[in-house]
Amino acid sequence: MDIKSIQEKLETFATERDWNQFHSPKNLSMALAGEAAELLEIFQWLTEEQSKDIVNSEKHMAHVKEEIADVFLFLARLADTLGVDIEQAALDKIEINRLKYPVDLSKGNAEKYNRRSK
């Protein structure tokens, strides 16, 4: 995936519409949260099994894909606006999590190992 190319297309899209004036970090982060909420809404009242089974519905998956794209696009735009290399930030966070959640303390357990009762 060429994230820089996507960010350039988003910048062009915003510039053509004179939307950069609205693309402050505050506004973009709020739009991102709104889009994430729209993605959550798709799954809100589904059972675990129904949420996994959604891949078998072309209609529902089309909606899921659109919302995932919206979340990604706002995240990419926010990162670009703030000068964050989103790919490097993601790789850095994976390493932070690798150190924070060692396999021997985290494997097979959804709870944070440092929050478990002893």
Secondary structure, DSSP 8 states (H G I E B T S, - for coil): --HHHHHHHHHHHHHHTT-GGG--HHHHHHHHHHHHHHHHHHHTT--HHHHHHGGG-HHHHHHHHHHHHHHHHHHHHHHHHHT--HHHHHHHHHHHHHHHS-HHHHTT--S-GGGS--
